[in-house]
Amino acid sequence: MAYTERDFRSKKELKEAVSKWVDYQELLKNKPWPGTIGAIVAQPALMRPPQPVRTYQPGPFAANHPSNGTVYLEGPHYPKAHTWYAQAELKDGIVIKVK
């Protein structure tokens, strides 16, 4: 089991953060970068872009943590009791999908 770098209190928070990141990447891919300050201010996602959700494996198994593929997550972080578990897809070390 792995953790996310941010300590999400619920699986819903994790899904929202991943969704915002994926949507932001689609926005950047599909639209050319605006050339004026007014165009940037008109798009709030460009003013304060979301951060990617990354994962890590604590303990002696950290070297075997994948950067692509499926990983299983749990949270919130120790010492709090784990209240959610999730299966996630990683691409280049960033979570792109949560089940």
C-alpha positions as CSV (number, residue, x, y, z in Angstrom):
1,M,0.0,0.0,0.0
2,A,1.1,3.5,-0.8
3,Y,0.3,7.0,0.3
4,T,-0.2,10.2,-1.6
5,E,2.2,13.1,-1.0
6,R,-0.7,15.2,0.3
7,D,-2.7,13.8,3.2
8,F,-6.2,13.6,1.8
9,R,-8.9,13.1,4.5
10,S,-11.2,11.2,2.2
11,K,-11.3,9.4,-1.1
12,K,-13.6,12.1,-2.5
13,E,-10.9,14.8,-1.9
14,L,-8.4,12.6,-3.7
15,K,-10.7,12.1,-6.7
16,E,-11.4,15.8,-6.9
17,A,-7.7,16.7,-6.9
18,V,-7.0,14.2,-9.6
19,S,-9.9,15.3,-11.7
20,K,-8.8,19.0,-11.4
21,W,-5.3,18.0,-12.6
22,V,-6.5,15.9,-15.5
23,D,-9.0,18.7,-16.6
24,Y,-6.2,21.3,-16.4
25,Q,-3.9,19.1,-18.5
26,E,-6.7,18.8,-21.1
27,L,-7.2,22.6,-21.1
28,L,-3.5,23.2,-21.8
29,K,-3.4,20.6,-24.5
30,N,-6.5,21.8,-26.3
31,K,-6.1,25.5,-26.1
32,P,-3.2,27.6,-27.0
33,W,-1.6,29.6,-24.2
34,P,-3.2,33.1,-24.0
35,G,-0.9,35.9,-24.9
36,T,-2.4,38.7,-22.6
37,I,-2.8,39.1,-18.9
38,G,-6.6,39.8,-19.5
39,A,-6.9,36.4,-21.2
40,I,-5.1,34.6,-18.3
41,V,-7.3,36.4,-15.6
42,A,-10.4,35.4,-17.5
43,Q,-9.5,31.7,-17.0
44,P,-9.2,31.0,-13.2
45,A,-7.5,27.6,-13.8
46,L,-4.6,29.4,-15.4
47,M,-4.2,31.8,-12.5
48,R,-3.7,29.1,-9.9
49,P,-3.1,25.8,-11.6
50,P,-3.8,22.6,-9.6
51,Q,-0.9,20.5,-8.4
52,P,-0.4,16.9,-9.6
53,V,-1.1,14.1,-7.1
54,R,2.0,12.0,-6.6
55,T,2.5,8.8,-4.5
56,Y,5.2,7.2,-2.5
57,Q,5.8,3.9,-0.7
58,P,6.9,4.3,2.9
59,G,9.4,1.8,4.4
60,P,11.8,-0.7,3.0
61,F,9.8,-1.2,-0.2
62,A,10.2,2.4,-1.5
63,A,12.6,1.2,-4.2
64,N,9.9,-1.0,-5.8
65,H,7.3,1.7,-6.1
66,P,6.1,2.0,-9.7
67,S,6.0,5.3,-11.7
68,N,3.6,3.8,-14.3
69,G,0.7,1.4,-13.9
70,T,-1.6,0.4,-11.0
71,V,-1.0,1.3,-7.4
72,Y,-3.1,0.9,-4.3
73,L,-3.5,3.8,-2.0
74,E,-4.6,4.3,1.6
75,G,-5.3,7.3,3.8
76,P,-5.2,9.4,5.8
77,H,-1.6,9.1,6.7
78,Y,-0.4,7.2,9.7
79,P,-0.8,7.6,12.7
80,K,-4.5,8.4,11.9
81,A,-6.7,5.4,11.3
82,H,-7.0,4.6,7.6
83,T,-10.6,5.3,6.5
84,W,-10.3,5.0,2.7
85,Y,-8.5,2.8,0.2
86,A,-8.2,3.3,-3.6
87,Q,-6.9,1.8,-6.7
88,A,-5.1,4.4,-8.9
89,E,-3.4,4.6,-12.3
90,L,-0.1,6.3,-12.5
91,K,1.6,7.9,-15.5
92,D,5.1,9.2,-15.1
93,G,4.6,9.2,-11.3
94,I,1.3,11.2,-11.4
95,V,-2.1,9.9,-10.5
96,I,-4.4,10.2,-13.6
97,K,-7.3,8.0,-12.5
98,V,-8.8,6.8,-9.2
99,K,-11.3,3.9,-8.6
